[in-house]
Amino acid sequence: MMRTRPLKVALLGCGVVGSEVARIMTTHADDLAARIGAPVELAGVAVRRPDRVREGIDPALVTTDATALVKRGDIDVVVEVIGGIEPARTLITTAFEHGASVVSANKALLAQDGAALHAAAEEQDKDLYYEAAVAGAIPLIRPLRESLAGDKVNRVLGIVNGTTNFILDKMDSTGAGYQEALDEATALGYAEADPTADVEGFDAAAKAAILAGIAFHTRVRLDDVYREGMTEVTAADFASAKEMGCTIKLLAICERAADGESVTARVHPAMIPLTHPLASVRGAYNAVFVESDASGQLMFYGPGAGGAPTASAVLGDLVAVCRNRLSGTTGPGESAYAALRVSPMGEVVTRYHISLDVADKPGVLAQVATVFAEHGVSIDTVRQQGKDGEASLVVVTHRASDAALNGTVEALRKLDTVRGVASIMRVEGE
């Protein structure tokens, strides 16, 4: 039997995502009520610019006083889509204190203060759901937190930023340079006027922290994630990748160490084989590849951003939280029982593609190989091309630690025959 008294929802933020949340709540009201077991009512919308016309939203619901809205006491669920650290953090904790559960899409806040927010929710016996914080419409948080709760996840490897994937895909498919591809992404609305958060990997790093924490039942903060942007990737790097049967993606990689005692989380450009499922992810799409003991390899794919896709994830959480409210229960909270050590980047082991500018004369290859051997880095393949006294030397290694590779590169720079290190790229997905 459906309850007639509606569950009241406060919406914090009414931009691209918030406006879609409000629209879907209105247009799908009957379906949402049937799925939840009670109607849901938009009880207030907090915005910064109250005079802006918001189609489909009663102006009487609009307020600039977000604090008063979450303190009302009759609000069942607060939906936070304003982003940033403050005032979002204070508004969320205030919502818990005044009896509301929270649905958030705030990846930056969750990556930085997720443990504290979970503790605040648990103290008040309320829900904190955030499917929309990672990979937009793609169901990912809930499968990791619930569907795979009985499995042991060993690796999460993914493309979690559509802007960077669009840029790298254009560079790969058309031969365009980085700036040209970025300009096209901006013109099409895929890149912000200031794309720093995307192209320098900040956005992906926040998502990696959230994924690693859930996958490994360990608290992983944003500061624990190694981050490297993709602004230095060149057409020459793509040419080298193609010669290896690879392409280049900006990847978020979360791994459990072989001994099971530690984990790592990192974001950086990497070459991946064209045979890997992630290599075929084109345009602004996202995809996440999960490897676990029992279920093996799983891939989640779809639109990772945008108003409607992200709102879809928000509404999915809203339905779940409202159901919990009706039954007097809460869903899964933070699971950090494993408390594994988060290893620094220097301990990460992977393969490397190193391009060197060297003098084109006898003995250079032997000198370079000696340096690699002295630092315990095994060489897989070498390719050398020379002309007019200068040469390009491309070395692909077997698996080695980041620390060992860095030591190797420092030593190579000291050789008189090495003119410079043109590029260093990790090779993943094998």
C-alpha positions as CSV (number, residue, x, y, z in Angstrom):
1,M,0.0,0.0,0.0
2,M,1.3,3.4,-0.9
3,R,1.8,6.0,1.8
4,T,0.0,9.2,0.9
5,R,2.2,11.7,2.9
6,P,5.0,12.7,0.5
7,L,8.7,12.4,1.3
8,K,10.2,15.9,1.1
9,V,13.3,16.6,-0.8
10,A,15.5,19.7,-0.6
11,L,17.7,20.4,-3.7
12,L,21.0,22.3,-3.2
13,G,22.0,23.6,-6.5
14,C,20.0,24.0,-9.7
15,G,22.6,24.1,-12.5
16,V,23.0,21.6,-15.3
17,V,22.6,18.6,-13.0
18,G,20.2,20.1,-10.4
19,S,17.8,21.3,-13.0
20,E,17.6,17.9,-14.6
21,V,17.0,16.3,-11.1
22,A,14.1,18.7,-10.6
23,R,12.7,18.0,-14.1
24,I,12.8,14.2,-13.7
25,M,11.3,14.4,-10.3
26,T,8.4,16.3,-11.9
27,T,7.9,14.4,-15.1
28,H,8.4,11.0,-13.6
29,A,6.6,11.7,-10.3
30,D,4.1,8.8,-10.6
31,D,6.7,6.3,-11.5
32,L,9.0,7.4,-8.7
33,A,6.1,7.2,-6.2
34,A,5.3,3.7,-7.4
35,R,8.9,2.5,-7.1
36,I,9.4,4.1,-3.7
37,G,6.0,3.4,-2.1
38,A,5.3,7.1,-1.4
39,P,5.2,10.4,-3.4
40,V,8.3,12.5,-3.4
41,E,7.9,16.3,-3.2
42,L,10.4,19.0,-4.1
43,A,10.2,21.1,-0.9
44,G,12.8,23.7,-1.7
45,V,15.6,24.6,-4.1
46,A,18.7,26.6,-2.8
47,V,20.4,28.7,-5.5
48,R,22.9,31.6,-5.7
49,R,20.9,33.5,-8.3
50,P,17.2,33.6,-7.4
51,D,16.2,35.8,-10.3
52,R,17.1,33.4,-13.0
53,V,14.2,31.7,-14.7
54,R,14.1,28.0,-14.0
55,E,11.6,26.2,-16.2
56,G,9.3,23.8,-14.4
57,I,10.2,25.0,-10.9
58,D,7.8,26.9,-8.8
59,P,9.5,30.2,-7.9
60,A,8.1,30.0,-4.4
61,L,10.4,27.0,-3.8
62,V,13.6,28.9,-4.6
63,T,15.7,30.3,-1.8
64,T,19.2,31.6,-1.4
65,D,19.3,30.5,2.3
66,A,20.5,26.9,1.9
67,T,21.3,26.6,5.6
68,A,17.7,27.4,6.6
69,L,16.4,24.9,4.0
70,V,18.4,22.0,5.4
71,K,17.5,23.0,9.0
72,R,13.8,22.9,8.4
73,G,13.3,19.6,10.2
74,D,10.6,18.3,7.8
75,I,13.1,17.5,5.0
76,D,13.6,13.7,4.4
77,V,16.4,13.9,1.9
78,V,18.8,16.6,0.9
79,V,20.2,16.3,-2.7
80,E,23.6,18.2,-2.9
81,V,24.8,19.1,-6.4
82,I,26.5,22.4,-5.7
83,G,30.0,20.9,-5.6
84,G,33.2,22.2,-4.0
85,I,34.2,21.8,-0.3
86,E,32.4,24.7,1.4
87,P,29.6,25.4,2.0
88,A,28.7,21.8,0.8
89,R,30.5,20.1,3.7
90,T,28.7,22.2,6.4
91,L,25.3,21.9,4.7
92,I,25.6,18.1,4.5
93,T,26.5,17.7,8.2
94,T,23.8,20.2,9.1
95,A,21.3,18.1,7.1
96,F,22.3,15.0,9.1
97,E,21.9,16.9,12.4
98,H,18.4,18.0,11.4
99,G,17.1,14.6,10.4
100,A,17.7,14.3,6.7
101,S,19.6,11.7,4.7
102,V,21.9,13.0,1.9
103,V,22.4,12.2,-1.8
104,S,25.5,13.9,-3.2
105,A,27.4,14.2,-6.5
106,N,30.4,15.9,-4.8
107,K,33.5,13.9,-5.7
108,A,35.9,16.5,-4.5
109,L,34.4,16.7,-1.0
110,L,33.9,12.9,-0.7
111,A,37.6,12.3,-1.8
112,Q,38.8,14.8,0.8
113,D,36.4,14.2,3.7
114,G,34.5,11.1,3.0
115,A,35.4,9.4,6.3
116,A,34.1,12.4,8.3
117,L,30.9,12.6,6.3
118,H,30.3,8.9,6.8
119,A,30.9,9.2,10.5
120,A,28.4,12.1,10.7
121,A,25.8,10.1,8.8
122,E,26.3,7.1,11.1
123,E,26.1,9.2,14.2
124,Q,22.7,10.4,13.2
125,D,21.6,7.1,11.7
126,K,21.2,8.6,8.2
127,D,22.1,7.6,4.7
128,L,24.9,9.1,2.6
129,Y,24.7,8.0,-1.1
130,Y,26.9,9.3,-3.9
131,E,26.6,7.2,-7.1
132,A,26.7,10.3,-9.2
133,A,30.1,11.3,-7.8
134,V,31.9,8.9,-10.1
135,A,31.3,8.2,-13.8
136,G,27.9,9.9,-14.2
137,A,25.1,7.5,-15.2
138,I,27.3,4.4,-15.0
139,P,26.3,2.2,-12.1
140,L,29.6,1.7,-10.3
141,I,29.5,2.7,-6.7
142,R,26.6,0.4,-5.8
143,P,28.1,-2.6,-7.7
144,L,31.4,-2.2,-5.8
145,R,29.7,-1.5,-2.5
146,E,26.9,-4.1,-2.7
147,S,27.1,-6.5,-5.7
148,L,30.8,-7.3,-5.1
149,A,30.6,-7.1,-1.3
150,G,31.3,-10.8,-1.1
151,D,34.2,-10.8,-3.6
152,K,37.8,-9.6,-3.3
153,V,38.5,-6.8,-5.8
154,N,42.1,-6.6,-6.9
155,R,42.2,-3.9,-9.5
156,V,40.0,-1.0,-10.8
157,L,41.2,0.5,-14.0
158,G,39.2,3.2,-15.7
159,I,38.6,6.1,-17.9
160,V,36.6,8.4,-15.6
161,N,36.9,11.8,-17.3
162,G,35.1,12.4,-20.5
163,T,36.9,15.6,-21.4
164,T,40.3,14.0,-21.4
165,N,39.1,11.0,-23.3
166,F,37.6,13.1,-26.0
167,I,40.9,15.1,-26.4
168,L,43.1,12.0,-26.5
169,D,40.7,10.2,-28.8
170,K,40.8,13.2,-31.2
171,M,44.6,13.2,-31.1
172,D,44.7,9.5,-31.8
173,S,42.1,9.4,-34.6
174,T,43.0,12.6,-36.4
175,G,46.6,13.2,-35.6
176,A,45.7,16.6,-34.0
177,G,48.0,18.2,-31.4
178,Y,46.9,18.6,-27.8
179,Q,45.9,22.3,-28.1
180,E,43.9,21.7,-31.3
181,A,42.0,18.8,-29.7
182,L,41.4,20.9,-26.6
183,D,40.0,23.8,-28.7
184,E,37.5,21.4,-30.3
185,A,36.5,20.0,-27.0
186,T,35.9,23.5,-25.7
187,A,33.9,24.5,-28.7
188,L,31.7,21.4,-28.3
189,G,31.1,22.0,-24.6
190,Y,33.1,19.0,-23.4
191,A,35.8,21.2,-21.8
192,E,35.3,24.0,-19.4
193,A,36.7,27.5,-20.1
194,D,39.4,26.5,-17.5
195,P,40.0,22.8,-18.2
196,T,42.7,22.5,-15.5
197,A,40.7,20.1,-13.2
198,D,40.2,17.7,-16.1
199,V,43.4,17.8,-18.1
200,E,45.7,17.9,-15.0
201,G,43.9,14.9,-13.6
202,F,42.4,16.5,-10.5
203,D,38.9,15.3,-11.3
204,A,40.0,11.8,-12.1
205,A,42.1,11.7,-8.9
206,A,39.1,12.5,-6.7
207,K,37.2,9.7,-8.4
208,A,40.1,7.3,-7.9
209,A,40.2,8.0,-4.2
210,I,36.5,7.2,-3.9
211,L,36.8,4.0,-6.0
212,A,39.9,2.7,-4.1
213,G,38.3,3.3,-0.7
214,I,35.2,1.3,-1.6
215,A,37.0,-1.4,-3.6
216,F,39.6,-2.2,-0.9
217,H,37.7,-1.3,2.3
218,T,40.4,1.2,3.1
219,R,40.3,4.9,3.7
220,V,42.0,6.5,0.6
221,R,42.1,10.3,0.5
222,L,42.7,12.6,-2.4
223,D,46.3,13.3,-1.1
224,D,47.0,9.6,-1.3
225,V,46.4,9.5,-5.1
226,Y,49.4,10.1,-7.4
227,R,48.3,12.5,-10.1
228,E,49.9,13.3,-13.5
229,G,48.1,15.3,-16.2
230,M,48.0,14.7,-19.9
231,T,49.0,18.1,-21.3
232,E,52.4,16.8,-22.3
233,V,51.1,14.0,-24.5
234,T,52.2,14.6,-28.1
235,A,51.4,13.3,-31.6
236,A,54.8,11.6,-31.4
237,D,53.7,9.7,-28.3
238,F,50.6,8.4,-30.3
239,A,52.9,7.4,-33.2
240,S,55.0,5.4,-30.8
241,A,51.9,3.8,-29.2
242,K,50.6,2.8,-32.6
243,E,53.9,1.1,-33.4
244,M,53.4,-1.0,-30.3
245,G,49.8,-1.8,-31.1
246,C,48.6,0.6,-28.4
247,T,46.7,3.8,-27.8
248,I,46.9,6.4,-25.0
249,K,44.3,7.0,-22.3
250,L,44.3,9.0,-19.1
251,L,43.6,6.2,-16.6
252,A,42.6,6.0,-13.0
253,I,44.2,2.9,-11.6
254,C,43.6,1.4,-8.1
255,E,45.4,-1.8,-7.3
256,R,45.9,-4.2,-4.4
257,A,49.5,-5.3,-4.0
258,A,50.4,-8.9,-4.8
259,D,51.0,-9.6,-1.1
260,G,47.6,-8.1,-0.3
261,E,49.0,-5.9,2.4
262,S,48.8,-2.5,0.6
263,V,47.0,-0.6,-2.2
264,T,47.9,2.1,-4.6
265,A,45.8,4.7,-6.4
266,R,47.1,6.8,-9.3
267,V,46.0,8.8,-12.3
268,H,48.2,9.4,-15.3
269,P,48.4,8.9,-19.1
270,A,49.3,5.4,-20.2
271,M,49.6,3.3,-23.3
272,I,47.2,0.4,-23.4
273,P,47.0,-2.4,-26.0
274,L,44.4,-2.0,-28.7
275,T,43.1,-5.4,-27.6
276,H,42.1,-4.1,-24.2
277,P,38.4,-3.2,-23.8
278,L,39.3,0.3,-22.6
279,A,41.1,1.0,-25.9
280,S,37.9,1.2,-27.8
281,V,36.2,3.7,-25.5
282,R,35.8,6.7,-27.8
283,G,34.7,10.4,-27.5
284,A,33.6,11.7,-24.1
285,Y,32.5,8.3,-22.8
286,N,33.7,6.7,-19.6
287,A,34.5,3.0,-18.8
288,V,35.8,1.2,-15.7
289,F,37.4,-2.2,-15.8
290,V,37.1,-4.2,-12.5
291,E,39.1,-7.3,-11.7
292,S,38.2,-9.5,-8.8
293,D,38.8,-13.0,-7.5
294,A,35.5,-14.7,-8.0
295,S,33.8,-12.6,-10.7
296,G,36.9,-12.2,-12.8
297,Q,36.8,-9.2,-15.2
298,L,33.9,-6.8,-15.4
299,M,33.5,-3.6,-17.4
300,F,31.1,-0.7,-16.8
301,Y,30.6,1.6,-19.7
302,G,28.5,4.7,-20.6
303,P,28.2,8.5,-20.5
304,G,30.3,9.7,-17.6
305,A,29.0,13.3,-17.3
306,G,26.3,15.7,-18.4
307,G,23.1,16.9,-16.8
308,A,20.7,14.0,-17.6
309,P,23.2,11.1,-17.1
310,T,24.4,12.4,-13.8
311,A,20.8,13.2,-12.7
312,S,19.9,9.6,-13.5
313,A,22.5,8.5,-10.9
314,V,21.2,11.0,-8.4
315,L,17.6,9.8,-8.8
316,G,18.7,6.2,-8.4
317,D,20.2,7.1,-5.1
318,L,17.1,9.2,-4.2
319,V,14.8,6.2,-4.7
320,A,17.1,4.0,-2.6
321,V,17.3,6.5,0.2
322,C,13.6,7.1,0.2
323,R,12.9,3.4,0.4
324,N,15.2,3.2,3.4
325,R,13.4,6.1,5.1
326,L,10.0,4.4,4.7
327,S,11.3,1.1,6.1
328,G,13.2,2.8,8.9
329,T,16.6,1.5,7.9
330,T,19.8,2.8,6.4
331,G,21.9,1.4,3.5
332,P,25.6,0.5,3.5
333,G,27.9,3.0,5.2
334,E,31.6,3.3,5.1
335,S,33.6,0.0,5.0
336,A,37.2,0.7,6.0
337,Y,37.8,-2.4,8.1
338,A,40.8,-3.6,6.0
339,A,42.8,-0.4,6.8
340,L,45.5,-1.4,4.2
341,R,48.6,0.7,3.8
342,V,48.4,3.1,0.9
343,S,51.7,2.8,-0.9
344,P,53.6,5.7,-2.5
345,M,54.0,5.9,-6.2
346,G,57.6,4.8,-6.0
347,E,56.5,1.3,-5.1
348,V,54.2,0.9,-8.1
349,V,55.4,-1.7,-10.6
350,T,54.5,-1.4,-14.2
351,R,56.1,-1.3,-17.7
352,Y,57.5,1.8,-19.3
353,H,58.0,3.3,-22.7
354,I,61.0,5.8,-22.7
355,S,62.0,7.9,-25.7
356,L,65.5,9.3,-25.7
357,D,67.3,11.7,-28.0
358,V,70.9,10.4,-28.3
359,A,74.0,10.9,-30.3
360,D,74.1,8.6,-33.4
361,K,77.4,6.9,-32.9
362,P,78.7,3.4,-31.9
363,G,78.4,2.4,-28.2
364,V,75.4,4.6,-27.3
365,L,73.0,1.6,-27.0
366,A,75.5,-0.3,-24.8
367,Q,75.8,2.7,-22.5
368,V,72.1,3.1,-22.2
369,A,71.6,-0.6,-21.6
370,T,74.2,-0.6,-18.9
371,V,72.4,2.2,-17.0
372,F,69.2,0.2,-17.1
373,A,70.9,-2.9,-15.9
374,E,72.7,-1.0,-13.0
375,H,69.3,0.1,-11.7
376,G,67.7,-3.3,-12.0
377,V,65.3,-2.4,-14.9
378,S,65.1,-5.1,-17.5
379,I,64.7,-4.1,-21.1
380,D,62.0,-5.7,-23.3
381,T,62.6,-4.1,-26.7
382,V,64.8,-1.3,-28.2
383,R,64.2,0.7,-31.4
384,Q,66.8,3.1,-32.7
385,Q,66.6,5.5,-35.7
386,G,69.4,7.8,-36.6
387,K,70.2,10.6,-39.0
388,D,72.8,13.4,-39.3
389,G,74.6,12.5,-36.1
390,E,71.4,12.5,-34.0
391,A,69.2,9.5,-33.1
392,S,66.0,8.6,-31.4
393,L,66.2,5.6,-29.0
394,V,62.9,4.0,-27.8
395,V,63.2,1.6,-24.9
396,V,60.3,-0.5,-23.6
397,T,60.9,-2.1,-20.2
398,H,59.7,-5.2,-18.5
399,R,57.8,-4.5,-15.2
400,A,59.8,-2.3,-12.8
401,S,59.1,0.0,-9.8
402,D,58.6,3.7,-10.4
403,A,61.5,4.4,-8.0
404,A,63.8,2.2,-10.1
405,L,62.7,3.8,-13.3
406,N,63.2,7.3,-11.9
407,G,66.7,6.5,-10.8
408,T,67.4,5.1,-14.3
409,V,66.2,8.3,-16.0
410,E,68.3,10.5,-13.7
411,A,71.4,8.5,-14.6
412,L,70.6,8.6,-18.3
413,R,70.4,12.4,-18.2
414,K,74.0,12.4,-17.0
415,L,75.4,10.5,-20.0
416,D,77.1,12.8,-22.6
417,T,75.6,10.8,-25.4
418,V,72.0,11.4,-24.2
419,R,70.8,14.7,-25.5
420,G,67.4,14.5,-23.6
421,V,64.5,12.5,-22.5
422,A,61.7,13.1,-25.0
423,S,59.0,11.3,-23.2
424,I,58.2,8.7,-20.5
425,M,54.9,6.8,-20.7
426,R,53.7,3.9,-18.6
427,V,52.3,0.8,-20.3
428,E,49.2,-0.7,-18.6
429,G,46.4,-3.1,-19.2
430,E,48.6,-6.2,-19.8
